[in-house]
Amino acid sequence: MATQRKPLSPESNGTPTTVETPAGTMRLPTSSARRSPFLPTRLEAQLIAIYPLTLLLGSVFSTLSPSTRNAPYSASLQSHPVEFAPSYFAQKKNVFNVYFVKVGWLWTTLAFAVFVVFHPSFGQGASTRRLRAFLRYSLVTMWWYFLTQWFFGPPLIDRGFRFTGGQCELLRNEDARDDMSTPREYITAATCKAVGGTWKGGHDISGHVFLLILGSSLLWLEFLPALTRVEGLRDGRLITLPDGKVASVAVEKDLAKAEGEATARGVKFALGVAALMWWMLLMTAAYFHTWFEKFTGLLVAFAGLWTVYFLPRGVPQARAWLGMPGIVAVTASGTNFTLTADGMSYLFHVDTQSGDLISDHFGGPATDFTPPASISSSGWVAGVGNARREFPDIGRGDFRLPAIHIQHADGDTVTALEYQSHDISQGKPTLPGLPATYGEAGDVTTVTVHLYDNVSDVSAALLYSIFPKYNAIARSFTITNNGTANISIERAASFSTDFPNVELEMIEPYGDWSHEFQTVRRPIDFGETTFRSTAGYSSHLHNPFFSLVSPTTTESTGEAWGFSLIWTGSFAATAQRFSNGYVRVLMGLNPIHASIPVGPGETFQSPEAVGVYSSEGVGGMSRSFHDLYRNHLSRSKFTNQTRPILLNSWEGLQFDINETSLVKLAGEAEQLGVQLFVMDDGWFGSKYPRDNDSFGLGDWTPNPAKFPNGLGPFVDQITDYKVLNESKPMQFGIWVEPEMVDPNSTLYHEHPDWVLHAGKHQRTLTRNQLVLNVGLPEVQEFIINSVSNILDSGNISYVKWDNNRGIHEMAHPSDDYKYILGLYRVIDNLTTSYPNVLFEGCASGGGRFDPGLLHYWPQSWTSDNTDGSDRLTIQMGTSLVYPPSAMGCHVSAVPNGLTNRNISIEYRGHVAMMCGSFGLELNPSELSAEEASAVPSIMAAAKEVNPVVISGDYYRIAHPAQSNWPAFQFVSPDGARSVVFAFQQAMKIKPAAPPVRLQGLDPKARYTNDLDNGTYSGATYMNGGINVMWEPMDYQSKLIWLERV
């Protein structure tokens, strides 16, 4: 649906009429706001009226029809005797009664399940909307069960019959009659029939009427919003907001493709069951029960339905639990936009005069638009320069940094993009050629705001996609050149918003090779706080992520905002406080590597950026990113699977590898329980053998001197090994660096023009290698073919994809953009062609640990630094935004090659198994006897821990830079298990180690731990903590399991 821009009334920038709308719809003002939210809409009232009219019709028919009126009727049987039944449907044993009505709730359940499971509006998996639907169903089912089956003894219908004077007459079974202590003995209808008796007297509510109305109404109340969206009908439901105001929801046609199939996925079946229930209701009304018995069945049914489906509309607390059918997270009041998640709201509106998008709120739940600050001119600053803007441009009086900067063919840099229209749809569109988050209807809702500059004939489309479950919003935009001359994108910030004048601090990652993801926290003062990568890739120096926090925010309390760019190239991140105190946030491409040409009729697509809000500190923000990226960014089949324990050959053998040495190393690995053997650098090159880092890159064929039988037979020797204590064969993995080339290679001599270079300038070597221009289609094809040939040559299960230098000598700033798009094309092709191969990213460690590659590869090598102590800080910093399941860490030999530190193998093992990919990177034959004896228990612990690391919630209990006793915790998704990693870095005589206070447990549940074998409440663990006794020595560690009892 699209809403064209038109003059806005004064009220349109004021209070919105709602904070929730039906899925994929836009909410419009309504004149029906005086109706109580507890009452049905006009359409619902019409559907409800069908039931009493049906009962009336049936009763009139039974009175007017001669055959029915004259047929004998048994009050005790509540039907006509079989021999006098005036119709087939008047017989209780008719096939519809026996196989449909008698098991009516089974049919209701089946129809409901088909609709909720298969209809696209519920999203994938256990979405919030699907869980709330099942909760509503469960409550209605409970009402049916209490009325007809059991209510702490006889069901309510039987109790009502007995309390109104009914009794069981045992007329046909003399023994049973003699055994009865009273003629009104308290038994159920089923028991009465079992002993040969019949009900008599009292008021017997029609169970059939109750069931048929309850079941059919449940179904249409659930699927009605789906039908109204497809048919373009409006739904006048009202709700009461938390502040007591009554708000309306209205439905317009949803343009989402998935909704086009609304009547094909579950709705038709549910509609059919509901229709048959109506027919059998008519038959019941005509041939069974008295009028009053049928009427009370209707009243009792709607008592339960009103409680579940109408009461929550007027009670926000109930609505928070039960939800409403068809309700999702986006509303638009005219041109006021509210995007609402479970614990976050994002609000913006269109300025009535300028057509500019104005930021209103990004933070905790907000239900109303407060009057916006005036954007009229103030002193010498133009009005636009004082506004909080969503998509700021350049050259029109806003002196802050812009989100978009376009240079036109005549050199003009002014682009006045004004609001034209907007669409709201379920789900989320893909971004052509780019990695991005994904989700179906029910998981995410997208607002697309269309802007246009009628002078330059340039249009923009801003995408806002809200993931309610994760308190996350994904943003991107397109720029379309509708003119006849070229334009150039000079700056493109995918995420831009302006915060009000509040105190904020930035948590910024920084680092270097083997020193990745260190963090610094600094206040946002006046001026710019900017960091960026100019390396052509995300780099070790910075990461495309930062967080803003309130000054009092801690790991577990206070407000935190996170911003993450799904991009692998150069980037820039800025927080800029202006003279009025407003803070502008920008996250996007680095302008140094922009100047991206867009020809007539072409469209530029920005990368996507994700913003997350947390009211539960930095830890809450991180866990939202972890869940979002695991479930809605990474597309690999391995993302949520446990990972094999591996042994990598690099630190054990480096370049000194051949078939003999590797087979021997794999045999030793087999005895340790290794599941995946990885051959690292040094295996390729014929004319230029890869005996050191100066030769062979680009020549991706096995070195015949090292592998005389070729790669395939060698791989077979490795996979012939069996994993210790398992029947599975050992897997084989291989290292590649296909974006690079050595001057000493056949590839370079044949294609020197394939290398990135700037004219006749010297081509700079780093690690003795050059960079292939992956922006060139022929280079892309070469890489795809080379890696495919490798994977086709043997049974290869894993690829480690390395990148050991930055990107230099780009002839044009836009070469970086083209390079990264080419890289994504290559990786997408290979991961699609080889879905059963586990890919791991690497760039001299964590130089390309970014969301862009995480979309394709489920894990990345976190750092070349495998020192146990340093790795705690590196992994903790990485976990600010990336899930531990995506990290790789190996146990290497000591003393460490970088730090010369000697740390116990238990400590190194515990550090490494906190990552999703755990492995060894050493020569097993060089282990000491003490280390060798510890390996089996470390391997067993890593296998047990891995499922919780892969899918559990991660808590940073104590920071290694702030405590001598850092600690970390994982909690399984079901909360039944938790594993704690506690460390002592240095021996301390004084002070004593503090207790380890856990997080994420159920405070009322009880958990047994394997440290002291005690059983305590979750509240005790979280408030009192675990007291760990440490030996008087450096670098100790403890692994502690908690099991819920």
N, C-alpha and C positions, 0 to 999 in steps of 0.2 A: 504494500500500500504506500502511496506517496501523498504527501500533503503539500500543496503549492504554497509558496510564501504569499501572505496577504497582510494588510494592516492589522496590527494587534491591538486589542482593546486594553485599557489600563489594567483590567483584572488579570490579563494573561501573563503578566510577569509577577503576579502575586501568588496566593496560595493555590497549589495544585489540588485537583479534586480527588486524587488517589495516589497511593504509592504502590499499588499492585494492579496488574491487568491480566486478562486472559492471554494464554500463550500466543505469542506472535501477533499481538494486536496493539492498536493505539487507543488510549483512553481519551474520550472526548467529554466536554461538559454536558450535563444532562439537566433537564428541568424536573426530573422525577425524584430529586433529592429529598423530598418531604416524606416519601414512603419509608417505612421502617426497614432496616436491613434484615430483620427477622422474617419478613414476609416474602413470598415468592415473586418473581418477575411476572410480567404479563404472559410470556410464553410458558413459564413453569406453571402458572395458575391454570392456563388452558389445558396443559397435560394432566395436571392433578385432577381437574374437573372431570376428566374422562372416567375416572374410577367411580365416583358416586353416580354419574350418569349411566355407567354400565350396569351398576347394581340396580338402579331404578328401572332401566330397560329390561333387565332380566326378570325383575319382580312383576313388572307390568305384563310381560309376555306370559309368565306363569299364571297370571290372573285371567288374561284375555283368551289364551289358547284353550280351546275346548278340550283337547286331548290331555293337556297338562292339568287343567282345572279339575277334570273329572277322574283323573288317575288317583288311586289311593296313595296316601303319604304317611310314612311311619315317622313319628316324632322321635322315637328312640333311636332309629337308624339315621335320622336327618336326611332321608332320601325316599324315593319311591321304591317299593319292593320290586325285585328284578322282573317278576312275571307281569307287573303292571307298568313298567317303565315306559313313558310316552315317547322316548327317543333313545338312540344308542348312547348319547352323551349323558342321559339321565341314569345310566347304569354305573355303579361305582367301579365295575370291573372293565370299563372301556379302556382301550389300549392307551389313550392319552392320559387318563387318570392314573393308570398303574405305572406306566413307564416315564411319565413326565411330571405330573403334579405330585405324586407320592414321593418322588425324588427331586422335587423342584429346586431345592437348595443346591443339590449337586450340579444341576444345569446352570443355575445362577453363578456358582463358583467357577464352572468351566468357562462360561461366556466372559465373566469378569477377568479371569486369568489370561485368556486369549487377547482381550483388548489391552490390558495393562502391559503384557509382555511384548506384544508385537506392534502396538501403535507407536509411530515415530515421535509423538509429542512427549513421551516419557523418557527419551534419551536412551543411553546405553547403561547396562549394569544396574547397580543398586542406587539409582539417582534419587535425589530428595523427593521429587514428585512421585516416583513409583512407590517409595517407601510410605509416603503419606497416603497414597491411594490404598495400599494394603492395610494401613492402620484404620482408615475409614471402613473398609470392607470387614475388618475383624470386629469392629464395634457393632456394626449392623448384624453380623453373624451371631455375635453374642446375644443380641436382642432376640433374634429368631430362636436360638438355642434355649434361652431362658423361658420363652413363651411356649415352645412346643415340645421340648425334649427333656429338660431337667432344670430345676432351680433349687438346689440343695434338697433334693427329694423330687416330688412331683413337679411338673412344669407349671408355669403361672396360669395357663389356660385351665388345667385340671384343678388347681387350687381355687380359681375363680368359680368354676362350676360347683365345687363342693361348698364354698362359702355362700353361694346364692341358693342353697338348698338342694343341689343335685346329689344323686346317689347311684350306686351300682347295684342293680337288681340281678341276683343270680337265679334266673328263672329256669335255665336248662341244665344246670349241674347241681343235683341234689346234695352231694357231699360238700361241695363248696358252699352251698347256701347254709347247711347245718353248721359249718365251721365258722361262719361269720359272727363276730361278737356283737355287731350292731348293723342294722340295715343301711347305715350311712358310713360304713367303714372307709377310712381315708386311704384310697388306692388310686393309681393312675388309670387313665383310659386304656392303656395297653394291657395293664394287669387285669382290669375288669374283663376285657375281651378274652384274655388267656384262660380265665376260669369259667368262661361261658356266660358271662353276664352282659348286661346292656346298661348304658347311662339312662337315667330318667330324672326329670325335674331339673331345676336350676337353670342358669343361663350359660349356654355353651357357645363361646365365641367361635366363629367360623375360622378354623385353622387354615382352610384352603384359601379363603379370601385374604387372610393375613399374609400367608406365604406368597401368593401371586402378586399382591400389591407391593409387598416389601421387596421381593426379588426384581420385579420389572422396574420399579422406581429407582432402585439402586443402580441398575444398568443405565437407564437413560439420564439420570443425574450425572453419571460419570462421563458418558460419551456425548452428551448434548453440546458442550463447548467445541468439540471437534467438528460436529456437524454444522454448527452455526458459523464457524470460521470458513469452512469450505463453501457454504451457501451464501456467505456475505451478509448474514443476519446479525442484528445487534442483540446483545445480552444485557439487560438492564439491571444486573445484580448490583446491590449496594453493600458497602462494608463500613464498619465503624473503625476509624483509625485510633491508634493508641492515645491521641490527644482528645478523643471523644467526638471528633468531627465525622459526619457522615459523608462518604465519598462514593462515587459511581464508577462502574466499569462498563465499557461499551466495546462491542466487538465489530471490527471491520475485517474484510477479507485478508487473510494472510497469504503473502506471495511466496512463502517458502515452498520449495519443490516437494519436500517431504509431506506437507499438508495436502498436496494434491492427491495423495493416496489415502487420505484419512478414512474414506468409506471402504477401503479395500483391506485395511490391516486391523481386523478385530471388530470394527464397528458393525459390519454387516451381520456377523454371527451374533453379536450381542443384541442387535436390533431384531433379528429373527427370533431369538429366545424371548425377548420382551413382548414381541407381537403374539407369539403362541401363548404366553402367559395371559395376555389380555383376552384372547379367545376363550381360554379355559376359565377365566374369571367370569366371562359372559355366561358360559355353560353352568358354572356354579351358581350364579345369580338366578338362572332360570329354573334349575332343577333341585337345588340343595339348600337346606337351612332356611330359617325364617328371615324376614327383612331385618329385624333388630340384631340377630346373630351376625348377619353379614355386615351390617353397619358398624358394629363394634369391632369386627375384624379390621375394617378400614381405619378406624380411629386409632387402634393400637399399633397398626403398621406405621401410620404417619407420625405417631409420637416418637418412635425410634428414628425415623428418617429426619424429622425436624431437628432432633438433638444433634445428629451427625452432620447434616448438610446445610441447615439454616442457622442454628445457634452460633457456629463459628463466625458467620458474617458480621455479627454484632458484638462478638467477644474476641478482641485481638489475641488474648492469651490462648484461647482455644484454637484460633486460626493458626497460630504459630506452630501448634502441634499437628493439627489435622490438615491444614492447608485447605484449598478449594480446588475442585476440578478445573483444569485449564489455566490456573494462575501461574504466571512466571514473574520475571524480575524487571521488566521494562515498562515504563509508562511515559506518555507524552501528553501534557495538557497544553493544547495549542502548540507552542514551540518552547515549552518548559519540559525538560527531559529529566527523568529520574530513573537511574539504574540501581536496583536494590539487590544486594546479596544477603546471605544469612546474617552477617554481622557488619555490613558495610553499605554505604550509599554513595553514589556518584551523581551529582546534580549539575546541570548547566542549562543555559537558556539562550535564546536569540534576542539581541538588542533590537528594539522596535525601530530605531532610527537608522542604524548603520548596517544591520544585517549581520553583525559580527557575533561569534559565539562567545559567551561569557561564562567563565568558571564560577560555580556557586559553592560546591562542597565536594570534598573527597575525604571520607573518614567514616566515623561510626554512623549507625542508622539515623537518618534524618527524614522526617515525614513532610516537611513544609519548605517552600521557598521563602526565605526572608527577603525583604526589599533589597535589591542590589544597590551597591554603592554607585553614586552618580558617575557617569563617564564624561560629563561635560568638561570643557577646558578649565584647567586650574593653573593660573599664572601663565608661564610661557610654555607649559607642557600641554599638548593636545589631549582631548578627552580620551582618545584611544590609548594614550601613554599612561593613563592612570587606571585603566581597567584591568580586571583579572580575565585574561583571554585564553581560549582553548586552542586556537590555531593562529598565533601571532605572525604577522608578516613584517616587511621592512619598508621604510621609506614613507610612512604615512603618519609619523608623529609618535610612534612607540620606540623609545630609545633603548629598550632592552633587546636582548638577543632574540632573533626570530626563530620560529619553527620551520618556516618555509621561506626560501629565498630563490626567486626565479629571475634569470636574466633573459630578456627578450632579444630578438634579432637586432633591434636598433640600439641595444645597450641599456635600455630602460630596465630598472630593477623593481619598479612598483607593480604590485599585483593586489588588487582589491577584491578579494574573494568574499562574496556575500551569500547568505543563506537563500536557497531556492526551494528545497523540499527535503523530505526525509522518508525513509522506509524502516519498518520494524519487522524482523523475521526471526523465526526460530532457527536454531542451529547456527552454523558459522561457515562462511564461504572459505574456500582455499585461496591461497595467494599464489598466483602463477609463478612457478620457478623458484619459490622461496619456502623455507621451512616455517611453520607456524603452528600455533595451538589448533586443536580440532575438537569438535564436539557435535553431537546430534541435538535435535529438538528435545528439550527437557534438561539438557546439560548446560546449554548456553543460549543466550538470546542476543541478537545483533541489531544495533541501530546504525543505519547508514545515513549520514547527513550530506546532502549535496550542496556544493557551493559553486559560484560562478562569477567570473570577472568579465563583464561585457565589453570592456575596452580591449583587453588582450585576447579575448576569446579562449580563455583557459578555464577549465572546470576542475573541481576537486571532489573527491568522495572520501569522507572521514568515516572509518569503521570503528565502532565501539562494541565490543563483545563482552558480555558480563557472564562470569561463571559463578553463580550464587554459592555453590557449595564451598568454594575456595576463597571467597572474598577477593576475587581477582577480576581485573578488566584488561582485555587485550585491545591494543589500538594500532592502527595502521592507516595509510591513506594512499590514494592514487591522484596523480596529476595528469590530465588529458589535454593535449594540445589540439584544439579545435580549429586553429588558424592555418595559415598557409606558409609560415616561416618557422625555422627551428627555434626552440627555446632550450635553456640549460638550467638544470637543477643544481644550485650552488650550495644549498643547505637543506637538509631534510631530517627533522626530528620527529620520529614516529610517535613518541609520547611527549606531550607538552600540556602543562596545566599550571595555573597560578594559585599558590596558597595565600591565605590572608596573612596579616601581620601578626604572626605567632613565632615564639622562640623555637628554633629547630636546630638539630645537629645532624651532621652527615657521618655515616659509617662508610668508609671508602676502602676498597681493596687496592693493594699495591704489592709489588714484589719484583722478582728477577728469576733467572734460571736457578732452580733448586731452592728457591726462596719464595715460592708462589703464595698468593692469597694471604699476605699479612694484612692487618687492618689498622686503620687509624680513625679515631672519632674526633670531630672538630665542630665547633659552632658555625652556623651559617651567618656570617656577618655581612655588612653592606659590600656590594661588589659581587664578583663572580667567584665561585668555587668550582673549578673545572678540572677534570682529568680526561685523558684520551689515549687512544692507541693510534700511532702513525706507522706501525710496523707492517701494515697491509693485512694483518690478521689480529685476532683478539689479544694475543701476546701474554708473556709472563708479567710484564710491567704493570698492567691493569687488567681488569675484567669488565665486560659490559654489564655491570651491576653496581648499584649503590642503594643505601637505605637512608631515609630521613627518620629521625626519632625526636620525641620530646626530650627536653633535658633530663627529666626524671625517669625516663624509660630504662628498664633493665632487661635482662634476658627473659623474664617471665611476666613482667608487668609493664603497663604503659602502652602508649601508641607508637606504632612503627609502620612506615610505608617502605615498600621495596619496589625498585624499578629495574627491569631486566630486558635487555635487547636481544632478540633472537637473530643474531647476526655473527658471522665469523670473521668479517673484515675489520678495517679501521673504524673506530667509533669515537664519539664524544659524549660526555655526560656533564651536565651543568646544573648547579643550583645557584640562582642569581637573586640577591636581595636588592630591591630598588629603593629609591629614596623614600617612598611611601610605606616601606616595610614589607610589601608583598614579595613572596618568594616564587620565582619562576623555575620550574623543573623542565629540563630538556634532555631527551635521550634519543640518539639517532646516529646517522652516518657522520663521520668526521668530515667537515667541510674541506679540509686539505685534500681529501681523496674523493671529491664530488665532481662538480662540473659535468654532470651527466646529461648528454644531449637527448632531447625528445623531439622527434620530427613531427611534421604535420600528420594528424590522425593517430599518433602513437600515444601510449600511456605509460607513465612511470609508476611503478609499484614500490612503495617503501617497505623496508623490513617491518616486522611486527615487534612491538614492545609490550611488556606486561607490567601492570601495576598491581600490587597486593597491599591490602590494609590489614593490620592486626591491632586489636586492643589488648592482646596478651603478650606484649613485649616482642623482642626480636625473635625469640624462639617460636612464637605463634606465627610470625611472618614466614620464617624459614619452613615450617611444616606445611604451610599453605603452598609455597613454591614446590616443595618436595612432592606433595600429592598431585598438584596440577601438572607438573612436568612428567611424573611417572604415568599418569592416566590420560593426559590430553596434550602431550607434546611428543614424547618418544613413541615412534611407531614400530619399533623392532619387536618381534615375537619374544625376544629374550628379556624385555624390560622388567617384567614382573616374575621372571623365572630365576630359580637358584642358579648360580654360576659354578662351572667346574673349577676345582683346585688345579692350578697350573704350575709348571716349572718353566721359566724362561732361560734360555741359554746364555744371554748376554754377559751378565756379571761373572758367570762361571767360566766361560770360554772366550768371550768377546769375538775377535775375528778368526781365532784359531779353531775353526770348525771344519769338519768333513764328515763323510758318511760314517766312518768308524767311530770318531769321537762322539758324535751325536747319538748313535745307537747305544753306545756305552752309557752315556749320560741318561738316556731315556730308561735304560734298564735299571739304573740306580733310582731314578724317579719312581719307577713302578713299585719298588720295595717300600717306598714312603707313602704310597697311597695317592700319588699324583694322578689326576684324571685327564689332564691336557698338557701335552708337551709342545713348547713353542720354540721354533728355530728363529733366532733373531738375525741381525745383520751379518753379512759375510758369505752368503750362499750363492751369489750370482756373479755374472760377468765371465766372458770367454776370452776375448782378445784383451780386455782390461779387467783381469780378475779382481774381485773385491777382497783384497788382503788387508787393506786399510781404508781410511775414509777419503782417500784421494782418487779412487778408481771405481769405475763400474756402474755408478748410479745411472739409470736409464736403460741399461741392458738387462732386461728381466728374463734371462734364461739361466738355468743352473750352470755353475762352473763345472766343466767336465772333469777337471782334475780332482775336484772335491767330491763330485757325485758322478762317477763314471757310468753308473747304470741309469742315470736320469732321476728326476724328482719322484715320479710315480712309484717305482720299486722301493725307493728309500722310505717314502711315506708308508708303504705297506709294512715295512719292518717295524715302524713305530706303532702302527695300529694293531700289529699282532700281539703286542703286550696287553696284558689284562690288568685292569685296575685292582689293586690289592683289596681282597675281601669282597670283590664284586665280579660279576660275570661279564661286565661290559668291557669292550676294548678301549684302550687308551686313545684319546683324540689327538689330532695333530693340528698345529697352528703355525703361521708363517708371518714374518715381518716384511713390510714393503714401505718404500718412500717414493711413490710414483709421481709426485709433483716436482721432483728434483732431478738434476742431471749433473754429472761430473764432466768437466772439460775432457778428462781422460775416459772417454766412452765412445762407443760406436754411434750412439744416438746423436751426440753433440757434433761429431764430425759430419754426419749426414744432414742434420737439421739445426745448424747454429741459429737460424732465424726463429726457431721455436722458443728461444730463451727470451725472458723479459729483458729489454735493454732500451736505453734512451739514446737513439741515434748512434753516433760514433764515440759516445762516452765510454770509458772503461767499464767493463762488466765486473762488478765487485764480487769477490769470492767470500763466502762465509762457510766455515767448516769444509772448505775446499770444494764447494758446490754452487751451482746456479739454479735459478728458478724457471721452470717451464711456464710459458704463458698459457695458463689454463683457460683464459678467456677465448683462445682460438679454437674453433670447432675441430680442426685437425688434431690438435693436442688432446682435446677431450676424447676423441675417438681412439687415439693411440693408448691413452691410459685405460680406457674401458677394455680394449682388446688385450692389453698386456696383463691386467689383473685377471681378466676372464681366462686367459690361457693358463695362468698359474693355477687358478681354482679348478680348472678342468683337467689338470695334469695328475691329480691324485685326490684322495679322500681327505680334503682339508676342511676343518670345522671352524677355524678361527683365523682372523687377519688382524694384525697390529699395523695400523696405518700411521706412519710417522711423518714429521715435517720439522726439519732441524735448522731452519733459518727464517728470517724475516724476508719480506718481499721488497726488493730494491729495484732501482732503475725503471720505474714506470714512466713510459713516454708521455702519458696523459693522466691527469688526476682520476679520470673515470675508469682507468684500467683496473683499479682495485675492485670496483663494483662489478665489472665484467668478469674478473678472475673468480670472484666468489660465486657469482651466478653459474659460471662454468663448472666450478668445483661441485656445487650442489647438483647440477645435472649429472655429473659423473657418478657421484655417490648414490643419488637416487636410482640411477640405472643399475648399478651393481647390487645395491641392497635389495632392489626389486627382483633382479635376476637370480640372486642367491639368498633367498630368505632364510635358509637354514644355516648360514654362516654367521657366526658371532663376530662382529667388527668392533674393534677398540680403537679409539682415537688417541693420538699422541703427538706432541710437538716439543721435542726435547723436554719431556715432562708435561706440565700443565699449560703450555703456551697456547693451546687452542681448546681449552676446557670451556666451552660456551654452549648456549642453548641451540644455536644453529646446527651444530654437529650432533647434539644430543637428540635432535629430531630423527636422525637417521641411525646413529650408533648409540646403543644403550649404555656404554661406559667409555671412560677416558682414563688414560694414565695420568695420575694426579701430579706427580713430581718425580724427577730423576733422583731426588734426595730420598733415600730409603732409611735414613737414620731415624731410629724409633722416637727420639725426643723431638727432633725437628718436625717429624711427620704429624705429631699431635696438633701443632699449631697450624700447619698447612691444611690438614684435613678439616679442622674445626672452621677455619676461614672459608674453605670451599663449601662447607655445609650451610653457610649463610643463605645460599640460593639453590645449590645443587644437592640432590638426595645422595646420601652415602651409597645407595645402591648403584649409582653411576660412577663411583670412584674405583680405581684400581690401586692396590698396594701389595708389595712383595716383601717377604723376609729375606734380607740379604746378609752377606757375611760380615763379621766384625774382625778387627776394628773397621769401622765404616770408611769407605774410600774417600768420602768428602769431609767428614768431621773428625775422623780418627777416634771416634767414641766407641767404647766397648760396652755394649748393653746386652743383658741376658736375652736368650732366644725366646723365653716366655713373654717378656715385655715386647719384643719386636713382633711376636706372633699376635699378641692381643691388639697392638696398634693396627697391624695389617688386616686382621679379621673384622675390624669395624668398617671395612669397605666391601662393596658388593662383589668385587673381583679380588679374591685372595690367592696368593701364590708364593712360590719360592723363586729366588733369583740368586743361586749360588751353586757350587759344586758339592753334591752330597758327600763325596769322598773326602772332602776337606773339613767336614764337621768334626768337632771334638766328641769324645765319647759321651760327655755330659749332654751336649747339644743333641746328639743322635738319639739318646734315650728319651729326650723330651719331645722329639718330633711327633711320635704317634699320638700323644695326648693333644698336641697343638692342632694336628690335622683333624682329629675327631671333634675338637671344640669348634674349629672353623666350619665344619659341615653342619653342626648343630645350630650354630649362630646364624649362618647365612640366610635362612628363610626369614628370620626376624629383621635382619639388616635390609634385605631386599624390599620387604613390604611393610615394615613396622614404622612407628612414629619415633623420631629421634629427638633426644633432649640433651642439651649441653649443660651439664650440672655445674661444672667448675672449669673456668678458662685456664689453659696452661700458662698464659702470660700473666695471670692474676693470682694464681694459686700454685703452691708447691705440690698440691694434691689434686690435679685435674681429674675429672670424672665425666663419664658419658653414659647414656642410657638409651636402650631401645625397648619399645613396648609393642607386642604383637598386635595385629589389627583387631583381634577379638578381645584384647586386654587380658587374656589368660596367662600369658608369659611375659616376663621382662628380663632383660640381661643388662647387667651393669658392668662397666669397665672402669676400674679405679686405679690410679697411678700415684706413685711417690717418685718425684724427680730427684730429690736430694735428701740424704739423711739429715734429720733435724733433731737435735736434743731437745730444744724448745723452739717454738711452742708445739703443743700436741696437735696432731691432725684433727681437723674438724669432722663432724659426722657428715656422711654423704646423704644429703636430703634429696630424695627421689621426686620424680614428677610423673604425671600421666596415669596414675593408678586410680582405681575406684576407692574412695576413702572409706566406704562401708565394707568392702570385701576384705577377706583375709588372705594373706600370701605367706607361703613357706619359702625361706631362703636357704641356700646351701652353704652359707658362710658360717652361721652358728646353728643351723637347722631349726631356728625358731619360726613360729607362726605369729604374725602380727597384722594389724589392720593396715589398709592402705594409708589411712590418716597418720598412723604412727610412722610409717616409712617416709612419708612426705614432710611431716612436721618435726618428728624426732630424728629421723635418719638412721643410717646404718653406721655403726662404729667399726672401722677397719683397723686392725692392729698391724703395724708395720715393723719389719725387722730393721735394725740399725745399719742400713746400706742404701746406696743410691740405686735408682732405676728398678723399682719393684712394681709389680702390677697384680691386680686381682680381677678375676672374672666371676661374677656372682649372678646366679640364676634365682629368679622369683617365680613361684608357681601359685596361681590362685587356687584356693581350696573351696 
